[in-house]
Amino acid sequence: MSDRESLCRSEMLAGLTSDQMEQVAALGLESEYRAGDVIVREGEASDEVYVVCQGMVEVLLTRGPVPPTSDSPKMTSVAELGPGQSFGEMALVDRGARSATVRCLEDGTRLFAIPGQALLALCDRDAQVGFVLMRNVASDLSFKLRHRNLLVKIAGDWE
């Protein structure tokens, strides 16, 4: 499947025209990963937005302090994302550090990485692209937040 075909399935880019999709595709690069590869780490600076083209990734959050006998914090899986789904979109909105760690679950996972600054520049040049993209990002972030809040409510104290 081509970059463009993968992007056309992306929820984040739904509603863009073919020409607009081509402009977005020209900004990024597709890479392949293996199971266990870490794509982004919680707390690190980075501005890429990723679209899952093939395979699955897992979103992990740090829980509690790092135990004194361990070099790494306890990570809790909060979501799995597959083809068409995206992550890293918060970097477009607030340009802050990564809010979670994301790692691949399957060999052959293909991700399309789009530099956030280049995508924002495209949004500035083409207001329609900016509107569609930000509407979709807001919808996706709202869904993820609502889903997380429901899980916390069901689990009680997220323990």
Secondary structure by P-SEA (a helix, b strand, c coil): ccaaaaaaaccccccccaaaaaaaaaabbbbbbcccccccccccccbbbbbbccbbbbbbbbcccccccccccbbbbccccccccccccccccccccccbbbbbccccbbbbbbcaaaaaaaaaacaaaaaaaaaaaaaaaaaaaaaaaaaaaaacccc
